[in-house]
Structure formats: structure tokens, C-alpha cells
Amino acid sequence: MSELTPLDKAEAAVRDATANTDIVRIVAAVLATQQATQQQPHQCEHHTPQQQFDAKKWWTIGGLAIVGGCVACALALAFALAATAIATCATCATACLIVLRSMWRDYAKGK
């Protein structure tokens, strides 16, 4: 057998390195493809950290809602009473006018 010359050894090393480089490129391409196809879990960035529960704030909101409801109820009752009073006055005025008209007719006829 003939011994390999240093030039032959260098050529063999270059061939091995080239083959290894191709394998490394293929592996890198496969890994990049896998990373691209994997779905990353969606992380919301707009969430703010949890705040402490503030009972005073909710008592205030509830109290204001109750007071607002009471005010609205009182206004509704006042409107209903005013509407009833107006209707009663209109009815009385109509009856009074009918009686006065009847009296005027009697007076005009000379009775």
C-alpha cells in the first residue's frame, strides 16, 4: 500500500470538512424550519398587574347608586303628583265651564 502524501491527507480533510459543513447547513435549516412552524404561546402584553381589592371604593359606588336611585324615584313621584294635579284642575275647570255655560244660556233666555 502506498502511503498518503500530506497533499492527499489535506484533500481528504477538505472533503470531510465540506461534507460536515453541508450536514451542519442541513441541520441548521431543519432547526430553523421547526422553529418557524412551532406556534409560540400568545402572551397578552396589555394586562395590568392585579390590584388590591378596595372595599371603600365599592361602598362609595354602591352608596352613590342608591342615592341616585332615590333621587330619580323622588323626581318620578313629583312628576306623577304634578300630572295628577293638572288633570284634576283640568277636570274641575271643564265642569265649572259647563255649569257656567248652562247658567248663561238660562240667563240669556230670560228664565
MARKOL-986101 format. One record per residue (C-alpha): x, z, y. Coordinates in nm, 3 decimals, always signed. Layout:
<rodrens>
c1,c3,c2
X,Z,Y
...
</rodrens>
This chain:
<rodrens>
c1,c3,c2
+0.000,+0.000,+0.000
+0.108,-0.073,+0.339
+0.134,+0.195,+0.590
-0.076,+0.170,+0.900
+0.110,+0.100,+1.215
+0.043,+0.300,+1.526
-0.136,-0.002,+1.667
-0.372,-0.012,+1.366
-0.434,+0.360,+1.398
-0.519,+0.318,+1.766
-0.758,+0.032,+1.686
-0.931,+0.242,+1.419
-0.961,+0.531,+1.665
-1.113,+0.297,+1.924
-1.364,+0.166,+1.668
-1.462,+0.523,+1.574
-1.494,+0.622,+1.939
-1.707,+0.315,+2.010
-1.933,+0.393,+1.714
-1.958,+0.755,+1.822
-2.038,+0.651,+2.180
-2.322,+0.429,+2.055
-2.458,+0.716,+1.845
-2.435,+0.952,+2.141
-2.621,+0.700,+2.358
-2.892,+0.659,+2.094
-2.933,+1.035,+2.058
-2.948,+1.075,+2.437
-3.215,+0.804,+2.459
-3.421,+0.969,+2.183
-3.397,+1.308,+2.355
-3.496,+1.158,+2.691
-3.795,+0.988,+2.529
-3.905,+1.312,+2.366
-3.880,+1.498,+2.693
-4.078,+1.230,+2.873
-4.358,+1.230,+2.613
-4.391,+1.607,+2.592
-4.661,+1.740,+2.822
-4.547,+2.021,+3.040
-4.800,+2.304,+3.079
-4.972,+2.279,+3.414
-4.888,+2.569,+3.638
-5.103,+2.623,+3.942
-4.894,+2.700,+4.244
-5.181,+2.772,+4.479
-5.283,+3.103,+4.324
-5.204,+3.408,+4.529
-5.098,+3.729,+4.364
-5.374,+3.973,+4.268
-5.472,+4.205,+4.550
-5.571,+4.565,+4.507
-5.945,+4.638,+4.491
-6.063,+4.766,+4.828
-6.383,+4.968,+4.790
-6.413,+5.028,+5.166
-6.433,+4.654,+5.231
-6.715,+4.610,+4.977
-6.906,+4.915,+5.108
-6.882,+4.764,+5.456
-7.006,+4.425,+5.338
-7.292,+4.584,+5.144
-7.390,+4.805,+5.437
-7.392,+4.512,+5.677
-7.605,+4.311,+5.433
-7.857,+4.596,+5.409
-7.871,+4.642,+5.787
-7.907,+4.265,+5.836
-8.190,+4.259,+5.581
-8.367,+4.547,+5.756
-8.336,+4.375,+6.096
-8.473,+4.049,+5.952
-8.763,+4.238,+5.791
-8.844,+4.417,+6.118
-8.841,+4.086,+6.308
-9.069,+3.929,+6.048
-9.313,+4.222,+6.076
-9.310,+4.199,+6.457
-9.382,+3.826,+6.439
-9.666,+3.884,+6.193
-9.822,+4.154,+6.416
-9.791,+3.931,+6.723
-9.954,+3.641,+6.540
-10.239,+3.869,+6.424
-10.288,+3.999,+6.778
-10.300,+3.646,+6.918
-10.552,+3.539,+6.655
-10.771,+3.843,+6.725
-10.761,+3.778,+7.102
-10.850,+3.412,+7.050
-11.147,+3.506,+6.832
-11.274,+3.761,+7.086
-11.231,+3.516,+7.372
-11.424,+3.248,+7.183
-11.712,+3.487,+7.109
-11.720,+3.603,+7.470
-11.730,+3.247,+7.598
-12.016,+3.159,+7.361
-12.218,+3.458,+7.483
-12.144,+3.378,+7.848
-12.245,+3.013,+7.798
-12.571,+3.122,+7.639
-12.636,+3.359,+7.931
-12.555,+3.083,+8.184
-12.800,+2.844,+8.017
-13.072,+3.108,+8.028
-12.999,+3.175,+8.396
-12.998,+2.802,+8.475
-13.338,+2.755,+8.308
-13.476,+3.038,+8.514
-13.562,+3.276,+8.240
</rodrens>
